[in-house]
Amino acid sequence: QVQLVESGGGLEQPGGSLRLSCAASISGFSRRTMAWYRQPPGKQRELVAEITSGAYTNYADSVKGRFTISRDNAKNTVDLQMNSLKLEDTAVYYCYAASWALGSAYWGQGTQVTVSS
């Protein structure tokens, strides 16, 4: 059964840190680009960070220097370390697995991150 299961969300104060983790039960994990998206309240879903099979990374301008995406192909996990959190980081965060070998792409169910004082 294909699954992307996120964990690590919660409530944090501005300036604090959270670490999100995504455990993937999918074929070809090490060959897929993996990403984190987020959807703030009342807004569209947007790319936060992505990491290719070769470990190249790309970040949204709004999180550069604060967030770090990483992957562990031995454990089939992808993490998002979020530092210096801001109020505008409040969103539901989704794990995403890009398609591979003409197969499907997959989304996780999402985890809520709330930054509030």
N, C-alpha and C positions, 0 to 999 in steps of 0.2 A: 504494500500500500504506500503510495506516494504521500510523503508528509514533510512539511516545513513547520517546525514548532519553535516559536520565539519565546524567549524568557528574559527577565531582567528589567522590565519596565517598572514604573512606579512614580512616586511623588518625590521631587527633589527641589531644594531651594536654588535660586539663581547663584551661579558661581560654583555649584556642586558638580558631581560626576555621577554618571550611571554607565553600566556596561550591559549591552544587549547581546544575547547569544541566540543563534539559530541552529537548531539541529536538523539536518536534512537526511531523509530516507528517500533518495532518488538515485537513479542510475547515472553514471558518468559524472559524479560530483566534481572530481578533480579537473574535468575538462570544461566545466561550465563557468561562465561569468556569473558571479553572485553579487547581489546588491541589497542595499537597504533603501527603501522609499519611506516617505511619511506623508500623512494627510492631516494638516492642521484643521481645526474646527471651521467648517464653512468654506474650505478651500479645496483645490484639486490636489490629487496625489502628486508628489514630486520626488525626483531622485535626490537622495542624500549622498550616497557613496557607492562605488562599485569596485570590484576586484576581479581581474581576469584570471584565467587558468595559469597564466605566467606571472601572477601576483602584481601586475600593474594596477595602479589605483587611480581613481578619479573621484573628485569631490565637488559638491555644490559650493559655490563661492561663499555662501552663508555659513558654512561649517568648516571651511579650510582653516587649518591650524588649531582647531578645537576637537575635531572628531578623527578617529583612526579606525579604518576597516582592516580586518585581518581574517585569514582563513587557516584551518587546520585540515588538510586533506586526509590525514590518517583518522581523524575523528568525524569527518564530514560535518564540520561546523564552520560558521562564519560569525564573527563578532563585530560589534561596533562599540568602541570606547568613546564615550561622550564626556568631554571636560568643559569647564567654564560654561555651564549651561545657562541659557538665556530664556526669558519668558516666551520668546517666539519659537523656541524649540518644542513647545507643547504640541503634541500630535499623536496620532496612532502610527506606530512604526511597523513596517511590513518587510519581511524577508522575501527576496525574489531570486529565483533560479532561472537564468536564461535558457532558452532552448539549446539542444545539442543533438547532433546527428539526426536532424529532421524531426526530432521529438518535440514534446510540449515544453512550454515554460510553466513555472509554478509560482504560486503566491502562498505565503503563510497567512494565518488568521489575523495577525496583528497584535501588538502589545502597546498599551497606553503609556505614554510618558507625559507627565505633568510637571511643569516647572512653575513654582509659585512660592511667594514669600508668606 
